[in-house]
Structures are given as structure tokens and as C-alpha cells.
Amino acid sequence: MKRREDLYRLCGGFKPIDSPSLILDEDEQLDYWAELHYVDSILVDRMIKARYSNNQNGAKVFISHSSRDKQVAVWISTDLKNAGHTPWLDQWDITVGECIPQKISEGVAKADFVIVLLSEHSVNSQWVKREWQTKYWDEVQKRTIQVLPVLLQDCEIPALLKTKRYADFRHDYNNGLEDILIAISRLQEQES
């Protein structure tokens, strides 16, 4: 993920190769574009394998996010699935014709944890707010940790989440993911 982010920046955020803002020579630009394509194809392959694997031993994790943060939600879901957990992600778990609010409600209710992706978009989303707050009140009643905040970008953190430590994805995806995986593992051990 880190290399993809670096390559994306080096490629100028998908500006044309002849863009004057890039100071790389044409061969370097082509090499970076080729590497970015290769890295993206590996990530897509990982996502497809994770999406269709049938491993159900880990925690059930609902991913609460704004539609504008969908790509990060998919990456986190993929990595959670590859780590043995069962992520609930709307685009994976709601099929054509199903009632969206009902499926979301079921997903939140069955989840051991809700990961809430915090960004400018999500903190202003009423859907995201309802999703994590539902699990937050379960957390209060059961006196267990069930809501895991993930900070994607600087934003106004909701008052109920301000006292919680968050996984910081702002600068390093891998460190943020490791924090989430460690938290889920420790919290599952405490429940046993």
C-alpha cells in the first residue's frame, strides 16, 4: 500500500505523462507507471482472493465508512479477510434487490467490532453516525470495546470517540492496519 501511494505521487496523481509538473524524464515516468500498474494488479488479485475465500474463524468486523472512502474500506476489508477475519462491507454483503437499511442493521448487530473510518466525509454522514453509534451503545451496556476508530485524515472527531485511541492511517497504511489487527486480537483474547 505504501509503495502504491508513493508511485501514485510520483506519477503525478494520474496526470498525463507529458505533464509539465513532472520533473522526471520520460523513461522514468514510464517505469513508474508500469510499476504502479503492477502493484495495482497485485492488490486487485489479493482483493479478489480475499473476497471469495471462505475462511470464517476470526472476528466479524463491520466497516462503517463514507462512500467517498470506499477504496480504503475495500483495502482494509481485504486485509482483514486475509488475516482470518470476516469483514462486513456493503458492496460485498448487499446484493441486488436486498433492503439496504435492513442488511446494514443486520451487519452491525452481528458484528463483534465496528471499524469506523474517520474522514471529513464520514463525520458528516448520518449513515456512518448511526452505524457506529448503534455499536457504541452496545459497548457501553456490555462494558466491552466494540467500536474501533480509524483516522484516515484530519477531521473533527465525534465527541463520543474523542477519548478512544484510534488507528492512524493518515501517513502509513501498514502501521494503521497493524494497530487494528493487534487490537482485534487482544480484544478477542479478553472475551475468551
MILUM-185943 format. One record per residue (C-alpha): residue in one letter; x, y, z. Coordinates in steps of 0.001 Angstrom, whole numbers, plus 500000, padded with zeros to 6 digits. Layout:
% MILUM-185943
["a",[X,Y,Z]]
...
END
This chain:
% MILUM-185943
["m",[500000,500000,500000]]
["k",[502808,502371,500887]]
["r",[504557,501764,497573]]
["r",[501279,502334,495707]]
["e",[500867,505681,497443]]
["d",[504467,506633,496600]]
["l",[504026,505611,492967]]
["y",[500754,507478,492709]]
["r",[502532,510648,493848]]
["l",[505476,510021,491510]]
["c",[503086,509574,488598]]
["g",[501557,512938,489412]]
["g",[498171,511657,490525]]
["f",[497375,510278,487057]]
["k",[498295,513404,485123]]
["p",[499327,512756,481534]]
["i",[502934,511691,481067]]
["d",[503741,514908,479193]]
["s",[502522,516996,482138]]
["p",[504922,519896,482753]]
["s",[504589,519494,486539]]
["l",[506549,516232,486462]]
["i",[510303,516635,486547]]
["l",[511118,513028,485677]]
["d",[512374,512068,482243]]
["e",[510040,510080,480009]]
["d",[511699,506694,480691]]
["e",[511453,507200,484465]]
["q",[507795,508182,484137]]
["l",[507040,505066,482088]]
["d",[508869,502875,484613]]
["y",[506829,504337,487470]]
["w",[503576,503923,485532]]
["a",[504451,500289,484792]]
["e",[505297,499619,488425]]
["l",[502083,501309,489566]]
["h",[500105,499123,487176]]
["y",[501901,496023,488525]]
["v",[501283,496988,492172]]
["d",[497612,497733,491442]]
["s",[497191,494353,489752]]
["i",[498686,492580,492790]]
["l",[496333,494482,495110]]
["v",[493322,493637,492945]]
["d",[494361,489976,492917]]
["r",[494630,489997,496733]]
["m",[491207,491611,496981]]
["i",[489578,489031,494714]]
["k",[491164,486103,496582]]
["a",[490143,487564,499937]]
["r",[486647,488424,498762]]
["y",[485869,484895,497655]]
["s",[487771,482915,500291]]
["n",[485623,481021,502725]]
["n",[487514,481498,505972]]
["q",[485219,482330,508884]]
["n",[487294,481803,512043]]
["g",[488156,485338,513117]]
["a",[486135,488296,514324]]
["k",[483131,489648,512459]]
["v",[484029,493255,511624]]
["f",[481603,495830,510200]]
["i",[483336,498569,508179]]
["s",[481499,501885,508659]]
["h",[482574,504425,506031]]
["s",[481512,507184,503715]]
["s",[481071,506176,500078]]
["r",[483890,508614,499287]]
["d",[486240,506453,501383]]
["k",[485173,503246,499626]]
["q",[488624,502366,498255]]
["v",[490238,502415,501704]]
["a",[487294,500419,503102]]
["v",[487877,497754,500441]]
["w",[491617,497620,501178]]
["i",[491025,497271,504926]]
["s",[488349,494628,504333]]
["t",[490722,492710,502071]]
["d",[493498,492768,504640]]
["l",[491130,491795,507471]]
["k",[489869,488854,505420]]
["n",[493436,487792,504589]]
["a",[494185,487904,508339]]
["g",[491349,485437,509025]]
["h",[488550,487813,509997]]
["t",[485126,488258,508415]]
["p",[484657,491857,507320]]
["w",[481179,493157,506525]]
["l",[481315,495600,503637]]
["d",[478209,496916,501920]]
["q",[479383,496236,498368]]
["w",[480297,492654,499335]]
["d",[477317,491857,501543]]
["i",[474313,493570,499990]]
["t",[473109,492019,496759]]
["v",[470824,493489,494139]]
["g",[467231,493660,495359]]
["e",[468003,493438,499081]]
["c",[466815,496102,501524]]
["i",[469867,498254,502263]]
["p",[468864,499551,505750]]
["q",[467841,496051,506847]]
["k",[471122,494477,505669]]
["i",[473174,497226,507331]]
["s",[471244,496765,510567]]
["e",[471865,493003,510469]]
["g",[475549,493544,509695]]
["v",[476037,495899,512646]]
["a",[474074,493621,515010]]
["k",[476110,490518,514104]]
["a",[479483,492270,514201]]
["d",[481932,491750,517031]]
["f",[483509,495095,516125]]
["v",[482655,498171,514087]]
["i",[485592,499901,512461]]
["v",[484604,503499,511776]]
["l",[486692,505213,509103]]
["l",[487039,508846,510161]]
["s",[487374,511450,507426]]
["e",[485775,514785,506599]]
["h",[483172,512873,504620]]
["s",[482311,510238,507225]]
["v",[481972,512564,510215]]
["n",[479317,514455,508255]]
["s",[477451,511315,507183]]
["q",[474277,510441,509094]]
["w",[474529,506826,507891]]
["v",[478028,506403,509312]]
["k",[476976,508090,512559]]
["r",[474018,505698,513014]]
["e",[476157,502644,512269]]
["w",[478905,503231,514798]]
["q",[476630,504753,517450]]
["t",[474468,501624,517439]]
["k",[477507,499505,518336]]
["y",[478784,502192,520718]]
["w",[475720,501798,522928]]
["d",[476172,498011,522899]]
["e",[479738,498695,524013]]
["v",[478543,500828,526923]]
["q",[475959,498260,528054]]
["k",[478302,495256,527780]]
["r",[481365,497135,529067]]
["t",[483499,495854,526207]]
["i",[485295,497586,523376]]
["q",[483401,497165,520120]]
["v",[483989,500419,518197]]
["l",[487449,500829,516694]]
["p",[488132,504292,515208]]
["v",[490443,504611,512211]]
["l",[491681,508093,511323]]
["l",[492042,508464,507554]]
["q",[492536,512237,507512]]
["d",[492475,515170,509897]]
["c",[488857,515888,510776]]
["e",[486619,516773,513704]]
["i",[486458,513541,515695]]
["p",[482956,512905,517111]]
["a",[482672,513662,520833]]
["l",[481903,510055,521827]]
["l",[485068,508846,520079]]
["k",[487486,511537,521275]]
["t",[488586,509566,524330]]
["k",[489408,506461,522300]]
["r",[492795,505758,520786]]
["y",[492484,505474,517030]]
["a",[494453,503604,514410]]
["d",[496245,506281,512417]]
["f",[496128,505673,508669]]
["r",[496975,509272,507733]]
["h",[500657,508671,506997]]
["d",[501188,504913,506953]]
["y",[498578,502350,505943]]
["n",[500618,499363,507162]]
["n",[501147,500706,510689]]
["g",[497463,501604,510960]]
["l",[496451,498136,509789]]
["e",[498830,496506,512258]]
["d",[497256,498535,515092]]
["i",[493779,497312,514052]]
["l",[494872,493659,513824]]
["i",[496589,493797,517227]]
["a",[493538,495448,518817]]
["i",[491148,492838,517426]]
["s",[493411,490003,518556]]
["r",[493808,491377,522110]]
["l",[490114,492184,522454]]
["q",[489155,488683,521300]]
["e",[491547,487180,523862]]
["q",[489924,489266,526615]]
["e",[486486,487963,525609]]
["s",[487620,484311,525844]]
END
